[in-house]
């Protein structure tokens, strides 16, 4: 009997919904401390530069677990690993509000980052397994909507609820939502064929990594996401200090800029099908680099907070035009080891995010934050032009 296209489409929608809710929970917690840099530094009597490294504390473990979790997902089943990782993420995020000092908070953020590393990358690989290349970029853009919603939610929660709950209350709320997503995934597992239970073979995993890294196309894509992570996400922890130094606001306005970035991602998801049909992936990547560059230059020279927040919207649209195209290309680099390929992608992306706050902080100290943001914009323009050449 021929497969029923409507039934298959329904299974794909359910898969994206359940995995999307997991990605939402992971993204909600990922950048939630960024708008609180000033308030956390005041409570713990630490410098804003030290507190900004909470983003690095989350991102480094996220990156470091990828070389292990990718082949583990290929061996034991991606959906199974996602469920375990989401449960651990919920536990560590619930504990974070009880941190008595900055080092304790950094440790709990690191553990949460390691757990989150098993959610989004393996979800991308799972969708790559389920959807053929013709519809994959659109399907991945829909999955990304949930991750973007998490980013928007994290920024909105931080900005709007900060006066009422503070950073501890907002982190606690994120933990409660992660618990809800974990329970849902345990009660209603994502659909799909039975998952394998093969023995994890470290030697085989290293051979697959060596083969993937031997591909020039793969090396270009992995280098590109490192650059993205440094240039875009490296600026996020400095939104609040920059706005406060200019007398344009603080935590609320920084949270709104992060939320606007996520809204730019929503705009991309809504436009993705038409953009791909109208101008193709290569031209879309170039356009994304141009928009991201203009946005970062706008932040560098923003005369009022409203312009800074609007630039966040444009930055999100441009960034996701570039990033979603990279993700789609990565899922086809090694179809027989897709979990490993996406894990390497995520590893490099979060290496960039880990280095970003340090690089932007050094550039800001030497040249000033305006120049640092402008240089990041020029870097995104160069990246878009390079990727547009395939």
N, C-alpha and C positions, 0 to 999 in steps of 0.2 A: 504494500500500500504506500502511495506517495505521501510524503510528509505534508501536514496541513499548514500552509503559510500563516494563517491567522493564529493558530495555536502556537507556532514558533515565535511569531511577533509578540504574542501575549507573554510567553516565557521570558523573552528578552526584556520586555518592559518591566516585568516583576523582578528580574535579576538586577536591572539598573536601579529600580526603586530601593531594593533592600541593600544593595552595595552602596548606593548613594547616601542612604541614611547613615551608614557606617562612616563614609567619607565626611559627611557633615559633622559628625561627632569629633572625628580626628582634626578636621580643619578648625572647628570652633575653639579648640584648646591651643592650637599651634601658635597663634600670634596674640593671644588675649592679654599678655602682660605688656605688650609694646606701648599702649597708651598710658600705662601706669608707671612708666619709668621714673617720672618726677616724684610721684607720691610714695612709691616703694623706697626710693632713695632717701626720702625724708624720714620715713618710719624706721628704716634700718640704719640710718646715718651713714649711708654709703654714697659714693659719687654716682651721678647719672650714667657715666660711662661704664661703671661696674654693673649696674642694674641692666643696662642695655644688653649685656652679654647673657642675660637669661634667654634671649632668642638663640644664641649660640649653644647654650646648655641644652636646649630642646633639639636643635638641629643636628648637633654632632652625633649623639646616640642614634638618631633617626638614620643618619647616613651610615654609621658603622655597622648597624645590624643588617643592612641590605645584602651584602655579599653572602650572608648566612641564610636569611629568610627567603631570598629568591630561589635558590636550589631546594631549600626545604619545602617551599610551596610546590615546586615541580614534582618533588618526590612524594610528599604526604597529602597533597591536595591544597590548592590555594584557598578554597572556601573554608576549609577546616582551620587553617592557620589564621585567616581573617577573624574568625569567631574568637579564638583564644586571645589574639592581640587586642581585640576590642574590649574584652573583659578586663585585661590587665590595664589598659588605658583608663577605664572607668575607675579602677581602684586607686591608681596613682593620682589621678586628677581630684578625686574626692579628698585625698589626704593632703594635697598641696595647701589648702587654706589654713591648715594647722601648723605650718612651718613657723618656728620661733625666730628664725634669723635668715639672712640671705643665703649662706651656704646650704642650709637645709632645703630652702625653696629651690635652689639650683639643682640639688640632687633629685628632688621629686620631679622637677621639670625634665631632667635628663631621663629618668625612668619612664615618664610619660612619652617622651620623644621616641625612646626605643620601642615602646608598645605601639605607638602610632605608625612606626615604620612598617608594621605588618598589615596595615589597613589599606591606604590609598594605592601604593604601588601594585600590590597583588590584586586589588580590585580592577585596576587598569588592565592587568594581564588577563584576568578572568573574562572581562568584556572582549578583549582581543581574541581569546579562544572561542567565544560564542558568536561573534559577528564577523562576517567576511569583510575584505578590504574595502569594497565599494561603499558600505554603509558605516565603516568603523569610525571615521573621524566625526561624523554626526553623532554616533552613539557615545563616543568618548566625550564629546562636548556636552551631552546631556548629563553624563556622570559628573562632569566637572561642575555643572550647575549646583549640585549638592555641596561640593567642596567650597565653591564660591559662597554659597549661602552660609556655610560655616564661618568663612572669613568675615562676611558682612555681619553675621550675628555676633561674632567675637568683638568686632569693632564697635557695633551698636551697643552691645551690653556694656562694654568698657566705658564708652562715652556717655551713655544715657543713665546707666545705673550707678556709675561711680560715686555721685554725691550721696546715694542712699545705702549702697551695699559695700562700697570700697572694693579694693582688689580681692580681698579674701572672699567676700560674698559673691562676686562675679565668678571667681574660680570655682567656688562651691556649686554654683548654678550650672556651670559647664560640666562639672563632674556628675551632677544629677542627670543631665541630658545624655551623657555618655553611658550611664547605667541603663537608662531607658532603651537606648539603641542596642546595647549588649543583650538585654533581655529579649528584645524583639527578634534579634538574629538567632538566638538560641531556640526560641519557640517556633520561628518560621524560617528555616534555613533557605538560603538562595537556591533556586532551581538549577538543575544541571545533571549530567550523567554521573554515575558513581565515581567518586574520587579515588585515586590510587593510594596504596599503602606500601610503597616501595621503601627499601632501606636507603637512608641518606648516604650518599657516596661522596665524601669530600674530595677525593682525587678526581672523580668524574666532574664534579662541580668546577674544580680549578681548570680542567681541560676545556670545559665549555666557556669559561670566562676568557681563557687565553684565545680561543677561536673567535669569540665576539670582539675582543679588543684588537684582534688582528685585522679587522675590517675597517678600511679608511672611513667609510660612511658612518660607522658606529662611533669612531673616535671623534669625528666632527660633531656629531649630535651630543655626545657626552661633554665635550669641551664647551659647546654652546650653552648647556644648562648650568654649567659652573659659572659662566659669565653672567647669565640671567640672574642667578641667585645672588651674586655679589652686587650687581649694578642696581637691581630693583629692590630686593628684600633687604639688602644692606642699609637702605635709607629708612626703612620703616621705624626702627627704634628711635630715630632722631626727629621724627615728626613733631612730637610734643616739645622737646627742648628747643627746636628751631622756632616753632610758633611762639613759645613763651619768651624767648630772647628777643623776638621782634615786637612783642606786645600785642600779638594777634590771637592769643588764647592759650590753650594748654591741652589737658587730657581730653576734654569734650571735642575740640576741633580736630585733634589727632585721631580720635576714634571715628569721627565722621569722614576723615580722609581715607582711613582704612576701609570703612564701609563703602565709600564711593568707589574705591578700587575694585571691590567685589561687585558692585553694580555694573562697572565697566565689563566685568566678566560675564554677567547676565546678558548684557547687550551683545557681546560676542556670540554667546550660545544661541540667542534669538536670530542672529544674522548669519550664522555659520553656513547653513545650507545655501543661502543666496550668494554669499561671498565666494564660496567654492565654485558654484555654478557660473558666477559672473566673471570673476577675475582669476580663478585658479589658486592653488595653494602657494605657488612661488611668489606671485604678485601680492598675495595677502600677507605673506611673511614680511616683505619689504614695507608694505603699508603699516604693519604693526610696529616695525622698528622706527618708522618716522613718527607715528603717534606717540610711542613711548618716549622718544627723544624730546618732542615738543612738550610733553607733560612734565618731564623732569626739569627742563629749562624753565617752564612756568612756575614750578615749585621753587626753583632757585631765585626767581625774581618776583614772587607773588607779593603785591602791595597790601593785600588784605586776606583774611582767612578764607573768604568765599572763593577766591581765585585758587588758593592752595587746595581746597576740597574739590573744586571742579577739575583741577589738574589730576587729582587722584582718580576721578572717573575716566579720564582719557588714558591715563597710565594703565588702568585695568584692561580697557578695551585693546590697547596696543599690545600689552604683554600677552594676553591670552591668544591673540592672533598668532603670535610667534610660538608660544609655549605649546599650544594644542597641536600645531603642525609638527613640532619636534616629537611630541608624544606619539602621534600617529605613525611617523616614520620609524620610531624605535620599536613599535609592536611588530613590524615586518622585518626587522634586521635579522632575527633568528627565530622563525616560527616554531621550530622544534624545541626551543629552550626559551620561550617567551617570558616566563617568570624570571629567569636569570637576566635576560636583556633589560627588562623593565626595572629590575632591582639595581642594575648598574646605572641606569638612567636616574633613578631616585637617589642613589648614593652620590652621584656627581652633583645633582641639583642641591642636595642638602649640604654637601661640602661647600658649595657656593654660598648658600645661606649662612653657613657657619662662619665663613671668612668675611662675609659682607659687612656686618657691624664693625668688625675690626678695621677693615679697609676704609670704610666710609668715615669711621672715627679718626683714623690717622690723617686722611685727606682733609677732614674738617679742621683738625687741629693745626695742620700746616698751612692750608690755603683758605680756610673758612668754609662753612656749610654751603653757602651759595655756589661756590666754585666746585665743591665736591658733588653736589647734585647735578650741576651742568656737565661735568665730566662723565657722570653716569649716563646722562642723556646721550652724549656723543657716542659712548660705547654701545648703547642699544641701537643707535642708528647704524653703526658699522656692523653689528651682529645681524640685523635684519637684511642688510645688503648682501652680506656673505651667504646667508642661508637661502636667499632668493635665487642664488646661482646654482642651487642644489649641490 
